[in-house]
Each structure stands twice: as structure tokens, then as C-alpha cells.
């Protein structure tokens, strides 16, 4: 008989008009690393929210069994008392507080409501050592990188004596080196007897770390692989998307024109809070019409800072350098001027900087170019509905209607709405910052197809990505940035991950 630390039996969860989970069964053996995979909207996060008490007992049907006992969690605190801790994709840390304060957030070290700071610090140190974090516990969280913040979250979970650790897309914002360190940490925690459940779209990481895999599709369990080592990525993908994906990256059928259309020269950017610090050091890039160009770099290399500074100087200070489009120097010194010059920037954080989540798909698309659907400052609602609807269909946004709130869409469809929004303004140059972060392989393929179509339409596309295979698969050329300096440029057909990595470090 299997020793299950956790069983979820016949879980059904409905939202208005949507059955998110339909009789899902999910078992986790004691001490294993269990992978839960599926497309965006498959029900993975919903299932884990049920388990962790985010959705209380009574809001769903079915049973949760932990250590042989049926549990009816009314809130997150009750699930934590049962030894279950969840780390969401959006980290729940307070930036201005110290590492130690964040570790014991909601778990105050003291008596009668009075914090014992000496005890807090003393108890934080062994927890941080356990997760491999050597920073001073008094360091504010906003002064450490995203990879280290993930370790703080894990230390926080361990401080609550968790038996089952749930990680939702833990490596989505990490570079390859930090991702591998985190996965190795999960293996170390496994040796210490902690059971892990990992949700991820990165199948190479799943195959590296997982003992078993469960696949969800459309709110149902469609496959369960008790031995992850015996299943390949292609088979997992087939179950996730319900069809064969013969190639991860669509074929490129067009070629870029030979003439440079968009160029950034001698670009220097200083840190907005520490002006003496040079973040971007005399960077230069050139893009041709119909070309997809990649920008590779490790976390902190300056890729996003470069993109944001080019897009209306929305990052940095003491910015110098020149931008040319079509052979003429342009003024992109503010965001409105950058947009008017035909530049669009798709942020790496679509939920914060890309969309107004409470607004409809239609409103999100039209906001980039209200003049297109208005006259004398008055919006023509019929025209707005018609034209934004056409854009949404063109980009393959799956929704009940264009009046649906953007916040209720899956990650892949949210990304398509952001692309549709910018294309509503007819830009010539698109800077796409991590365009496939946190979305599944099927949605990624759709995004790649859209990028190809944009290039085929003569647009210049700059793609920033932390995934080297992705850049090699979709780009014509790849620039490599390290500490704000362009270290080189390579043709994707004549280079390799190993060569790019040598330039990255």
C-alpha cells in the first residue's frame, strides 16, 4: 500500500459560469517531489488554492486527506497548522522589512504580542543557512535579488514546520543558474523529509527534479506518471495541450530586409537612486525590418533597464545616446513621444504594468490609441467594440466576450491582450520583455506565431528572454548583455547555448 501524505479526492470547484475543477483526484507520496503541470487555465493553481485554504471548505466539493485524516480547512492558517505551506508566483514579501522580519511574518517570535528581536534574528539564521542564503538577516528584502527572495519565502515556510511545500512557478522570474540552485535546494529539502509539490511550465526543470507528474487539462486529471524518469517532454506536452506539437518553435518563412531600420547608439543610463552608478554602459543595437532580434543576459544584466530607458526614458537618469528610426534621429525622451515615434514596450510584468486587470479586454486594447476610436475627445463605443473585437480575434484571445475583465483571463491570453493593445497603435518597433514568462507550452507556441507574423508584416521585434533555447528558436540574431555592456552579437543559426553562456558570465 502506498504511503500517501496527501490525497485530494473528487475535487470540484466552480466559479460563476465556469467549472474550474471537475472531479480532480491528486495523490502525493510522502517525501517525494510531485510535479503538477498543465496549460494556463487548466486548474493547477485553483487546486492548490483549495489545498492551502485560500478557497475554504464549503466552496468546493470533495475531500482533502492529510496523513490519513480528512481535513476541512476554513482558511490558510488551518492548512499551515496541518503542515501545508504554499509559495505563490507573486512573492508575498514586504520589500521594506528585513529578511528576518519577512521569515517570521505571521509567526511572530515573542510573547504577548511583543516581538523579541534578538530571538527573531537568532532563529532566522539557521533557517537561512538551511536554504543556502548567507545574507545578513537584517538586510531589507528590496536589496536582494529575486532568486534570494525565493529562498526567503522557502525559509518562511520552513519556519512554520511545513511537511508539504507547494511552489507555484518558483523559477518563472529566475535565470538558469538561480533556477538550478533552487531545484537542487528542493532535492536537499526532500532528503530532510519534506514533500514538495511544484507547478511549472518549464518541462526541462520538471524532468530534472520531479519523482512523479500529474497533468491537468480543462479542470480534469488527464494523466498521472508515477515515475517521471520514464516519460519524455513530448508526451507530457501531448497530454497538456491535447494534441501533438511537432515543433516547439514555428517555422520562419520570411527574411529580414538588409537595411537597418531601428538603431540605438552609445546608450548610457545611470541608476535612478544612485546617479553615480552606471547601469547601461555605451550599449548599441540595430534592428532590420522583418527581423526578430534577441537580447540575452543573466538577472541584473541590465536588459529590462535598457528597454525601459529606450521606451521614453521610463527608467534611469542622466541618460545619453541617440535613437534612429528609418535613418533619422528621433526624440523618445518621454513615453508619449516614444509611442508617437512608433515604439511599443511590452513589460515583463503584464499584471502590474501591462494591463488594467479590472477593466474589460476591449478597454485594455483601446487605451493605447484612444484617438483611433474617438472624435473631439468623445469615444465612439460602437467603433471601439468593433475594432478591439477584431484585434482580439486577430491575436487569438480566448474569452467569453471582449467585455470580460482582463484579470479573469489565463496568463497566455493576458499576454495576447497586451500584444493586441500595442498593435492597436500600429507601432513599427516592438520591445517584448519576457513575452512568454509564466505561460504554458501551447500558449507559448501561439505567442511565437504572433511574433513571426509581426516580423512578416515588416515590424522590428526585440525579444528579451531568460530562456536561451527560446531565443535560439525564434530569433534571427542575439545580442548578449552582461553588467550593462553588450558583450557580442551572434546569428542564432551559427551559435549555441554554450557559446552564449560563455558571453553571459
CORUR-V970072 format. One record per backbone hydrogen bond with DSSP energy under -0.5 kcal/mol. CO is the residue of the C=O (numbers start at 1). NH is the residue of the N-H. If there is no record, write none. Layout:
# CORUR-V970072
co=CO nh=NH
co=CO nh=NH
This chain:
# CORUR-V970072
co=2 nh=4
co=3 nh=30
co=5 nh=67
co=6 nh=28
co=7 nh=65
co=8 nh=10
co=8 nh=26
co=9 nh=63
co=11 nh=24
co=12 nh=61
co=13 nh=20
co=13 nh=21
co=15 nh=18
co=18 nh=15
co=18 nh=20
co=21 nh=13
co=24 nh=11
co=26 nh=8
co=28 nh=5
co=28 nh=6
co=29 nh=32
co=32 nh=34
co=32 nh=196
co=33 nh=211
co=33 nh=212
co=34 nh=198
co=35 nh=37
co=35 nh=214
co=36 nh=200
co=37 nh=216
co=39 nh=42
co=42 nh=219
co=43 nh=47
co=44 nh=48
co=45 nh=49
co=46 nh=50
co=47 nh=51
co=48 nh=52
co=49 nh=54
co=49 nh=55
co=50 nh=53
co=54 nh=56
co=56 nh=59
co=60 nh=58
co=61 nh=12
co=63 nh=9
co=64 nh=66
co=64 nh=71
co=65 nh=7
co=66 nh=69
co=69 nh=66
co=71 nh=64
co=73 nh=57
co=75 nh=79
co=76 nh=80
co=77 nh=81
co=78 nh=82
co=79 nh=84
co=80 nh=83
co=83 nh=85
co=83 nh=163
co=83 nh=164
co=85 nh=166
co=86 nh=88
co=87 nh=168
co=89 nh=91
co=91 nh=93
co=93 nh=95
co=94 nh=97
co=95 nh=142
co=97 nh=141
co=98 nh=102
co=99 nh=103
co=100 nh=104
co=102 nh=105
co=104 nh=107
co=108 nh=110
co=109 nh=116
co=111 nh=114
co=113 nh=115
co=114 nh=111
co=115 nh=117
co=116 nh=120
co=117 nh=121
co=118 nh=122
co=119 nh=123
co=120 nh=124
co=121 nh=125
co=122 nh=126
co=123 nh=127
co=124 nh=128
co=125 nh=129
co=126 nh=130
co=127 nh=131
co=128 nh=133
co=129 nh=132
co=132 nh=134
co=136 nh=139
co=137 nh=100
co=139 nh=99
co=140 nh=143
co=141 nh=144
co=145 nh=149
co=146 nh=150
co=147 nh=151
co=148 nh=152
co=149 nh=153
co=150 nh=154
co=151 nh=155
co=152 nh=156
co=153 nh=157
co=154 nh=158
co=155 nh=159
co=157 nh=160
co=157 nh=162
co=158 nh=161
co=163 nh=195
co=164 nh=85
co=164 nh=166
co=165 nh=197
co=166 nh=87
co=166 nh=168
co=167 nh=169
co=167 nh=199
co=169 nh=172
co=171 nh=174
co=175 nh=179
co=176 nh=180
co=177 nh=181
co=178 nh=182
co=179 nh=183
co=180 nh=184
co=181 nh=185
co=182 nh=186
co=183 nh=187
co=184 nh=188
co=185 nh=189
co=186 nh=190
co=187 nh=191
co=188 nh=192
co=189 nh=194
co=190 nh=193
co=195 nh=165
co=196 nh=34
co=197 nh=167
co=198 nh=36
co=198 nh=200
co=199 nh=169
co=201 nh=203
co=202 nh=205
co=202 nh=206
co=203 nh=207
co=204 nh=208
co=205 nh=209
co=206 nh=210
co=211 nh=228
co=212 nh=35
co=213 nh=225
co=214 nh=37
co=215 nh=222
co=215 nh=223
co=217 nh=220
co=219 nh=22
co=220 nh=217
co=220 nh=222
co=223 nh=215
co=224 nh=226
co=225 nh=213
co=227 nh=230
co=228 nh=231
co=232 nh=236
co=233 nh=237
co=234 nh=238
co=235 nh=239
co=236 nh=240
co=237 nh=241
co=238 nh=242
co=244 nh=246
co=251 nh=253
co=259 nh=289
co=261 nh=326
co=262 nh=287
co=263 nh=324
co=264 nh=285
co=265 nh=322
co=266 nh=268
co=267 nh=283
co=268 nh=320
co=269 nh=279
co=269 nh=280
co=270 nh=317
co=274 nh=271
co=274 nh=277
co=276 nh=278
co=277 nh=271
co=277 nh=279
co=280 nh=269
co=280 nh=282
co=283 nh=267
co=285 nh=264
co=287 nh=261
co=287 nh=262
co=288 nh=291
co=289 nh=257
co=291 nh=293
co=291 nh=461
co=292 nh=476
co=292 nh=477
co=293 nh=463
co=294 nh=479
co=295 nh=465
co=296 nh=481
co=298 nh=301
co=301 nh=484
co=302 nh=306
co=303 nh=307
co=304 nh=308
co=305 nh=309
co=306 nh=310
co=307 nh=311
co=308 nh=314
co=309 nh=313
co=310 nh=312
co=311 nh=314
co=317 nh=270
co=320 nh=268
co=322 nh=265
co=323 nh=330
co=324 nh=263
co=325 nh=328
co=328 nh=325
co=330 nh=332
co=332 nh=312
co=334 nh=338
co=335 nh=339
co=336 nh=340
co=337 nh=341
co=338 nh=343
co=339 nh=342
co=342 nh=428
co=342 nh=429
co=344 nh=431
co=345 nh=347
co=346 nh=433
co=348 nh=350
co=349 nh=353
co=349 nh=354
co=350 nh=354
co=350 nh=355
co=355 nh=357
co=356 nh=359
co=357 nh=407
co=359 nh=406
co=360 nh=364
co=361 nh=365
co=362 nh=366
co=363 nh=367
co=365 nh=368
co=366 nh=369
co=369 nh=372
co=370 nh=373
co=371 nh=374
co=373 nh=380
co=375 nh=378
co=377 nh=379
co=378 nh=375
co=379 nh=381
co=380 nh=384
co=381 nh=385
co=382 nh=386
co=383 nh=387
co=384 nh=388
co=385 nh=389
co=386 nh=390
co=387 nh=391
co=388 nh=392
co=389 nh=393
co=390 nh=394
co=391 nh=395
co=392 nh=397
co=393 nh=396
co=397 nh=399
co=401 nh=404
co=402 nh=362
co=404 nh=361
co=405 nh=408
co=406 nh=409
co=410 nh=414
co=411 nh=415
co=412 nh=416
co=413 nh=417
co=414 nh=418
co=415 nh=419
co=416 nh=420
co=417 nh=421
co=418 nh=422
co=419 nh=423
co=420 nh=424
co=422 nh=425
co=422 nh=427
co=423 nh=426
co=428 nh=460
co=429 nh=344
co=430 nh=432
co=430 nh=462
co=431 nh=346
co=431 nh=433
co=432 nh=434
co=432 nh=464
co=434 nh=437
co=436 nh=439
co=440 nh=444
co=441 nh=445
co=442 nh=446
co=443 nh=447
co=444 nh=448
co=445 nh=449
co=446 nh=450
co=447 nh=451
co=448 nh=452
co=449 nh=453
co=450 nh=454
co=451 nh=455
co=452 nh=456
co=453 nh=457
co=454 nh=459
co=455 nh=458
co=459 nh=290
co=459 nh=461
co=460 nh=430
co=461 nh=293
co=461 nh=463
co=462 nh=432
co=462 nh=464
co=463 nh=295
co=463 nh=465
co=464 nh=434
co=466 nh=468
co=467 nh=471
co=468 nh=472
co=469 nh=473
co=470 nh=474
co=471 nh=475
co=476 nh=492
co=477 nh=294
co=478 nh=490
co=479 nh=296
co=480 nh=487
co=480 nh=488
co=482 nh=485
co=484 nh=281
co=485 nh=482
co=485 nh=487
co=488 nh=480
co=490 nh=478
co=491 nh=494
co=492 nh=495
co=496 nh=500
co=497 nh=501
co=498 nh=502
co=499 nh=503
co=500 nh=504
co=501 nh=505
